Amino acid sequence: MTTPETGPDPADLIDLFCRKSKAVKSRGTTAAGRRKQEISIAAQETLGRKVAALLGKQVRHVWKEVGSASRFRKSGARDEQSKALTALEKGDIHALWCYRLDRWDRRGAGAILRIIEPEDGVPRRLLFGWDEDTGRPVLDSTNKRDRGELIRRAEEAREESEKLSERVKDTKSHQRENGEWINARAPYGLRVVLVTSTDDEGDEYDERKLAVDSDDAGDPEGMTKGDAARLVFTLPVSDGLSYGRTAHRMNELGIPSPNDGLWLAVTVRDMIQNPAYAGWQTTGREDGKQRRLTYYNPQGERVSVMYGPPLVSDDEQEAAKRAVKGADGSGVPLDGTPHDTRAKHRLTGLVKCPGCTGKCSRSANGYRCWRSNVAGVCPAPTYVAAKGLEEYVAMRWAAKLAASEPDDPFVLTVADRWAAYTHPQATEDEKYAKAALRDAEDNMKRLLRDRQNGVYDGPAEQFFAPALQEVRSTLQAAQEAAQATKVSATVDVGWLIDSSDHEDAWLRASEELKKAIMHACIDEIWVTKGQRGKPFDGDARVTIKWAGEDLED
């Protein structure tokens, strides 16, 4: 029924939902010797229109979707399916047909119940398939006998989806910890190779590893892709180039980029920051992070993913990371003019404004609350001359060190920070090793607590010894890794204890090193607003929060 005022009656409308799993090439065959086939979306739509005609319904919209069924992956979310379900729940239509129940929502019985028992009381109809013998849908939510089956099978679909997702997660976790490359593609300059290994039962299986790529890079000089990738790491060090300038040099050399186009700064950045080039397993992007991070196993150790030597060593990768941030680093103009875009000033990031609790930035000859130019944002924007503040803080720093003992929390915190500054990769290794050790210790405490609470009494006693052995082995490995990666204890911080040393170190230090020293020793510097015409009074205006300590009274 249709009128110019109301349009089609929703009771006369039906939508079709057609879905097919993402097309992939099957590596196996079914028991009958044929590759598994799925009915196409076009064939599903043809059948759905036939069903609509037999039911006397008008097809309003056909929802089509191709993709993963996993509800654990954001990228695999069923957007079209959600829209179809929403249209039915809102009453835009009173019927929705789907080829098969396992093509339907994997969120379980809740999605079915909202349809067969709508809040507004208006009947909704959810249909699946078509039985030529009976001349009716295989399942119909308006049929009382089908309701229980719909709910049961919806729950089964949800449970199977969860089991499949968990199996995939477990497999990937094992492969990552085993040093296998689980991503579909290898980074540029590397290639995936299959290495035959043998498991504990003596069965052979293939492991996906990375190796340096010896394929032609396509440049005039005939270098390999591995050589081209290595050049990305050496140019910033040898020629003092930034990300952008390195990309420009690669283009000048006529080397095609990883996508066979022009090199971009972001491509160079991602390569230099990727731990895989130094041979280490990665994680990150699949966890919502923007860049690849080093993967650490439960013992807090890095895991090698290479077959053969890595493209670059840890030291070479760290040198490249430092170089792109050096004096001729990020932001170097293409004409080669030296230009440092790093925070150049000694106290940048430390000075804070009591008026709004925001940070102060360097402006002209002083540090100024950045909100001072925004009316009404900061009630008392502060400003302090850079020279006076920097000299005062340096004097307070020297006095602080002279009054500190080797075991003061301040000295211990500064030692850790100095280790992170001078040995970044080793410090990161130590951080993960300590975290793994804490987890192992917690697992041991939990096991012993369970034993004390009777969890392993009676028949369960046989499981305690193997569990204890496993936890002990993990704990011992974590202790050894934590000891082997301990950095702060081996870093020389004698200049923190001996006043003559730190005074000499300060006098000889470059401005960049002085900035690093300030950031290692100080968390915050609060500077109140001064009075115009009065000389700078550091004792009255400046409050310092030293590393490892609370804010000064």
C-alpha positions in Angstrom: 0.0 0.0 0.0 1.4 3.4 -1.0 0.2 6.9 -0.6 1.8 10.2 -1.7 1.8 11.3 2.0 3.2 8.3 3.7 5.1 6.4 1.0 5.4 2.5 1.1 3.9 0.7 4.1 6.9 -0.8 6.0 4.8 -4.0 6.4 5.0 -4.5 2.6 8.8 -4.0 2.5 11.6 -6.5 2.9 15.4 -6.0 2.9 17.9 -8.6 1.8 21.2 -9.2 3.6 23.8 -11.0 1.4 27.2 -11.8 2.8 30.3 -13.8 1.7 33.5 -14.3 3.6 36.5 -12.4 2.2 37.8 -14.1 -0.9 41.1 -16.0 -0.2 42.9 -18.6 -2.1 42.5 -21.9 -0.4 45.6 -24.0 0.3 43.7 -27.1 1.1 40.9 -29.2 -0.2 37.7 -30.7 1.2 37.3 -34.4 1.9 35.7 -34.8 -1.5 38.8 -33.4 -3.2 37.2 -30.1 -4.2 38.1 -26.7 -2.9 35.5 -25.2 -0.6 33.0 -23.0 -2.4 30.6 -20.3 -1.1 27.5 -19.1 -2.9 28.1 -15.7 -4.4 26.5 -12.5 -3.2 24.8 -12.3 -6.6 23.3 -15.7 -6.3 22.1 -14.9 -2.7 20.4 -11.8 -4.0 18.7 -13.7 -6.8 17.3 -16.2 -4.3 16.3 -13.4 -1.9 14.3 -11.6 -4.6 12.5 -14.8 -5.4 11.6 -15.3 -1.8 10.3 -11.7 -1.6 8.1 -12.3 -4.6 6.7 -15.5 -3.2 5.9 -13.7 0.0 4.3 -10.7 -1.8 6.9 -8.3 -0.4 8.7 -5.4 -2.2 12.5 -5.4 -1.9 13.5 -2.0 -0.4 17.3 -2.5 -0.1 19.9 -5.1 -0.6 22.7 -5.0 2.0 25.9 -6.5 0.8 29.0 -7.4 2.8 32.3 -9.1 2.2 34.8 -9.7 5.0 35.9 -11.4 8.2 33.3 -12.6 10.7 35.6 -12.0 13.7 34.0 -9.7 16.2 37.4 -9.1 17.9 38.8 -7.1 15.0 37.6 -3.6 14.5 38.4 -3.8 10.8 36.1 -6.8 10.6 33.1 -5.2 12.1 29.9 -5.9 10.1 28.8 -2.4 9.3 26.3 -3.4 6.6 24.8 -6.1 8.8 24.4 -3.6 11.6 22.6 -1.2 9.3 20.3 -3.9 8.2 19.5 -4.9 11.8 18.9 -1.3 12.7 16.5 -0.8 9.9 14.5 -3.7 11.1 14.5 -2.7 14.7 13.5 0.9 13.8 10.6 -0.3 11.8 11.7 1.0 8.4 10.9 -2.5 7.3 9.0 -5.3 8.9 10.9 -8.2 7.3 14.6 -9.0 6.7 15.8 -12.1 4.7 19.3 -13.6 5.0 20.6 -16.6 3.0 21.7 -18.6 6.0 21.9 -18.2 9.8 25.7 -18.4 9.9 25.6 -15.3 7.6 23.8 -13.5 10.4 24.9 -11.6 13.5 27.5 -13.4 15.7 26.6 -11.4 18.8 24.3 -14.2 20.0 20.7 -14.5 21.1 20.4 -10.8 22.0 20.3 -9.8 18.4 17.5 -12.3 17.7 15.4 -11.4 20.8 15.3 -7.7 19.9 13.5 -8.8 16.7 11.1 -11.5 17.8 10.1 -9.5 21.0 10.3 -5.8 19.8 9.8 -3.1 22.4 7.0 -1.3 20.4 5.0 -4.5 20.0 5.0 -4.2 16.2 5.8 -7.7 14.7 9.1 -8.0 12.9 10.0 -10.9 10.7 13.5 -12.4 10.3 13.8 -15.0 7.6 16.6 -17.4 6.6 16.9 -19.4 3.4 14.1 -21.0 1.5 12.9 -24.7 1.4 11.7 -25.6 -2.0 9.9 -28.7 -0.7 7.8 -26.9 1.9 7.5 -23.6 0.1 8.5 -21.6 3.2 11.6 -20.2 4.7 14.0 -22.6 6.4 13.6 -20.5 9.6 11.0 -17.8 10.3 10.9 -15.8 13.5 7.1 -15.6 13.3 6.9 -19.3 13.6 6.9 -20.3 17.3 8.6 -23.6 16.5 11.5 -21.7 14.8 12.1 -19.2 17.6 14.0 -21.6 19.9 16.0 -22.9 17.0 16.9 -19.3 15.9 18.1 -18.4 19.5 20.0 -21.7 19.9 21.8 -21.4 16.5 22.6 -17.7 17.1 24.3 -18.7 20.3 26.2 -21.5 18.6 27.4 -19.0 15.9 28.6 -16.6 18.6 30.4 -19.4 20.5 32.1 -20.6 17.4 33.1 -17.1 16.4 34.7 -16.7 19.9 36.4 -20.1 19.8 37.8 -19.3 16.3 39.1 -15.9 17.3 40.7 -17.3 20.5 42.4 -20.1 18.4 43.7 -17.5 16.0 45.0 -15.4 18.9 46.7 -18.3 20.6 48.3 -19.4 17.3 49.6 -15.9 16.6 50.9 -15.5 20.1 52.8 -18.8 19.8 54.2 -17.9 16.5 55.3 -14.5 17.7 57.0 -15.9 20.7 58.6 -18.6 18.6 60.2 -16.0 16.4 58.0 -16.4 13.3 57.0 -13.5 11.1 53.2 -13.4 11.3 52.5 -10.4 9.2 51.5 -10.9 5.6 54.3 -8.9 4.1 58.0 -8.4 4.9 59.4 -4.9 5.4 61.1 -3.5 2.3 64.6 -4.9 2.0 63.6 -8.1 3.7 61.8 -11.2 2.5 59.9 -14.0 4.0 61.6 -17.4 3.9 60.2 -20.8 5.0 62.6 -22.6 7.4 61.9 -26.3 8.1 62.0 -27.1 11.9 61.2 -30.2 13.9 58.8 -30.1 16.9 59.1 -32.2 20.1 57.3 -35.1 18.5 59.8 -35.2 15.6 57.3 -33.8 13.1 58.6 -31.3 10.6 56.9 -27.9 10.0 57.7 -24.7 8.3 58.5 -21.4 10.1 58.1 -18.1 8.4 61.3 -16.1 9.0 62.9 -12.9 7.6 66.0 -12.7 5.5 67.8 -9.9 3.7 66.2 -9.5 0.2 68.6 -10.1 -2.6 66.1 -9.1 -5.4 67.1 -6.3 -7.8 66.0 -2.9 -6.4 65.5 -1.5 -9.9 67.9 1.4 -9.7 70.6 2.3 -12.3 73.4 0.9 -10.2 71.8 -2.5 -9.9 71.9 -2.7 -6.1 69.7 -5.2 -4.3 66.6 -4.2 -2.2 68.6 -5.2 0.9 71.4 -2.8 -0.1 68.8 0.0 -0.8 67.2 -0.5 2.6 70.6 -0.5 4.3 71.3 2.9 2.6 68.3 4.3 4.4 70.1 3.7 7.7 73.5 4.8 6.6 72.7 8.1 4.9 71.5 9.9 8.0 74.7 8.9 9.8 77.2 9.5 7.0 75.7 12.6 5.5 73.7 14.0 8.5 70.4 13.8 6.6 66.8 14.1 8.0 63.9 11.8 7.1 62.9 14.1 4.3 66.4 14.7 3.0 67.1 10.9 3.0 64.0 10.3 1.0 65.1 13.0 -1.4 68.5 11.4 -1.8 67.0 8.0 -2.5 64.9 9.6 -5.3 68.0 11.3 -6.7 69.7 7.9 -6.9 66.8 6.6 -8.9 65.9 3.9 -6.4 62.2 3.0 -6.6 60.4 3.2 -3.2 58.7 0.1 -1.6 55.6 0.9 -3.6 57.6 1.5 -6.8 57.0 5.3 -6.6 58.8 8.1 -4.9 60.4 7.9 -1.5 58.6 9.9 1.2 59.8 11.0 4.6 57.2 8.9 6.4 58.6 5.8 4.6 62.1 6.5 5.8 60.9 7.2 9.3 58.9 3.9 9.5 61.9 1.9 8.3 64.4 3.5 10.7 62.0 3.0 13.6 61.1 -0.6 12.7 62.9 -3.2 15.0 62.6 -5.9 12.3 65.5 -4.4 10.4 67.7 -5.2 13.4 66.3 -8.7 13.4 63.7 -8.4 16.2 60.1 -9.5 16.4 57.6 -6.7 16.3 54.3 -5.8 17.7 52.3 -2.6 17.8 50.0 -1.7 14.9 47.6 -4.6 15.5 47.4 -3.3 19.1 46.2 0.2 17.9 49.6 1.8 18.0 50.9 3.8 15.0 54.4 2.3 14.8 56.0 -1.0 15.1 57.4 -1.8 18.6 59.8 -4.4 19.8 58.1 -7.5 21.0 59.2 -8.9 24.4 58.4 -12.5 25.4 57.0 -13.4 28.9 60.6 -13.6 30.2 61.1 -10.0 29.1 63.5 -10.9 26.3 63.5 -9.7 22.7 62.9 -12.5 20.1 64.9 -12.9 16.9 62.8 -13.3 13.7 65.8 -13.5 11.3 67.1 -16.4 9.3 70.7 -15.3 8.8 72.2 -11.9 9.9 69.9 -8.9 10.2 70.0 -6.0 7.8 71.6 -3.7 10.4 72.9 -4.2 13.9 71.3 -2.6 17.0 74.1 0.0 17.2 73.6 0.9 13.5 69.8 1.3 14.0 70.3 3.4 17.1 72.9 5.6 15.3 70.4 6.2 12.5 67.7 7.2 15.0 70.1 9.6 16.7 71.3 11.1 13.4 67.8 12.1 12.1 67.4 14.0 15.4 70.8 15.5 15.4 72.1 19.0 14.6 71.3 18.4 10.9 68.3 16.2 11.6 64.6 16.6 11.4 63.6 19.5 9.3 66.8 20.0 7.3 66.1 22.1 4.2 66.6 20.4 0.9 69.4 22.8 0.0 71.5 21.3 2.8 71.3 24.4 5.1 71.9 23.2 8.7 68.7 23.6 10.7 67.8 22.0 14.0 64.1 21.8 14.8 64.5 20.0 18.1 63.6 21.8 21.3 66.8 24.0 21.5 66.4 25.6 24.9 67.6 24.2 28.1 64.4 24.3 30.2 61.8 23.7 27.4 59.1 21.4 28.7 60.1 21.9 32.4 58.8 25.4 33.1 55.2 25.6 34.2 52.8 28.4 34.9 50.9 28.4 38.3 48.1 30.5 36.7 46.8 27.7 34.5 49.2 24.8 35.3 50.2 24.7 31.7 53.7 24.5 30.2 55.7 27.6 29.3 57.4 27.8 25.9 60.5 29.8 25.0 59.5 33.2 23.5 62.1 35.8 22.5 64.3 36.1 25.5 62.2 34.3 28.1 59.9 31.5 29.0 56.2 32.5 28.6 52.9 30.8 29.4 51.7 29.8 25.9 48.1 30.7 26.9 49.1 34.3 27.5 47.8 35.3 24.1 44.4 33.6 24.6 42.1 35.9 26.4 40.5 34.4 29.5 42.3 31.1 29.4 45.1 31.8 32.0 44.2 34.2 34.9 47.8 34.9 35.7 50.1 34.1 32.7 53.7 34.0 33.8 56.9 35.2 32.1 60.5 35.0 33.2 63.7 36.0 31.5 65.6 32.9 30.2 69.1 34.0 31.2 68.2 34.7 34.8 66.1 31.5 35.2 68.6 29.2 33.6 71.5 30.6 35.7 69.4 30.3 38.9 68.3 26.7 38.2 71.9 25.7 37.4 73.0 27.1 40.7 70.2 25.2 42.5 71.1 22.1 40.6 74.8 22.3 41.7 73.7 22.8 45.3 71.3 19.9 45.2 74.0 17.5 43.9 76.4 18.7 46.6 73.9 17.9 49.3 72.8 14.5 47.9 74.0 11.1 49.1 74.6 8.1 46.7 71.5 6.3 47.9 69.1 9.3 47.8 65.9 8.7 45.8 67.0 11.7 43.7 70.3 10.3 42.8 68.9 6.8 42.0 66.2 8.3 39.8 68.7 10.5 37.9 70.9 7.4 37.4 68.0 5.6 35.8 67.1 8.5 33.5 70.7 9.0 32.5 70.9 5.4 31.6 67.8 5.8 29.4 69.4 8.8 27.7 72.8 7.2 27.1 71.7 3.6 26.5 68.1 3.8 25.1 67.8 0.3 23.7 69.4 -1.4 26.7 67.1 0.6 29.0 64.1 -0.6 27.2 65.3 -4.2 27.4 65.7 -3.7 31.2 62.2 -2.3 31.6 60.6 -5.3 29.9 62.8 -7.7 31.8 61.8 -6.2 35.1 58.1 -6.4 34.1 58.5 -10.0 33.2 60.2 -10.7 36.5 57.3 -9.1 38.4 54.8 -11.3 36.5 56.9 -14.4 37.2 57.1 -13.6 40.9 53.3 -13.0 41.0 52.7 -16.4 39.3 54.8 -18.1 41.9 53.0 -16.4 44.7 49.6 -17.3 43.1 50.6 -21.0 42.7 51.8 -21.3 46.3 48.7 -19.5 47.6 46.5 -22.0 45.6 48.4 -24.9 47.2 47.9 -23.4 50.6 44.1 -22.9 50.0 43.7 -26.6 49.0 43.4 -26.2 45.2 45.8 -29.0 44.7 44.5 -31.3 47.4 43.3 -34.8 46.6 43.4 -36.0 42.9 44.7 -32.5 41.9 48.0 -33.2 43.7 49.4 -34.7 40.6 49.2 -31.4 38.8 51.1 -29.3 41.4 54.6 -30.6 40.7 54.5 -29.9 36.9 53.0 -26.5 37.5 55.6 -25.7 40.1 58.4 -26.8 37.8 57.1 -24.6 34.9 56.7 -21.5 37.2 60.2 -22.0 38.6 61.7 -22.3 35.1 60.0 -19.1 34.0 61.0 -17.3 37.2 64.7 -18.4 36.8 64.7 -17.2 33.2 63.2 -13.9 34.1 65.7 -13.4 36.9 68.6 -14.1 34.6 67.2 -11.8 31.9 66.6 -9.0 34.5 70.2 -9.4 35.8 71.7 -9.5 32.2 69.8 -6.4 31.1 70.5 -4.3 34.2 71.8 -1.0 32.9 71.5 1.7 35.5 74.0 0.0 37.9 76.6 -0.1 35.2 76.2 3.5 34.0 78.8 6.0 35.3 77.1 8.7 37.3 80.1 9.6 39.4 79.7 13.2 38.3 76.4 13.2 40.4 78.3 12.5 43.6 81.6 14.4 43.4 81.0 18.1 43.2 84.2 18.7 41.3 83.1 16.2 38.7 79.6 17.7 38.1 81.0 21.2 38.0 83.6 20.2 35.5 81.0 18.2 33.5 78.7 21.2 33.4 81.4 23.6 32.2 82.4 21.2 29.4 78.9 20.3 28.4 77.3 21.5 25.2 73.9 23.2 25.4 72.2 20.0 24.2 73.9 18.0 27.0 73.0 20.6 29.6 69.4 20.3 28.5 69.6 16.5 28.9 71.1 17.0 32.4 68.3 19.3 33.4 65.6 16.9 32.2 67.3 14.0 34.0 67.4 15.9 37.3 64.2 17.9 37.2 60.5 17.1 36.8 58.9 20.6 37.0 59.9 24.2 37.5 57.1 26.4 38.7 57.6 30.2 38.2 55.2 32.7 39.6 54.3 35.9 37.7 56.8 38.7 38.5 56.3 42.4 39.0 57.3 44.8 36.2 60.4 46.8 37.0 61.6 44.5 39.8 64.8 42.3 39.3 64.4 38.6 39.1 64.2 36.9 42.6 64.6 33.2 42.1 64.1 32.2 45.7 60.8 34.1 45.8 59.5 33.0 42.4 60.8 29.6 41.6 59.8 26.2 43.0 61.5 23.1 41.7 60.2 19.5 41.7 63.4 17.3 41.6 63.4 13.9 40.1 62.2 11.2 42.5 61.0 13.7 45.0 57.8 15.7 45.9 57.3 19.3 45.0 59.2 21.7 47.3 57.3 23.3 50.1 
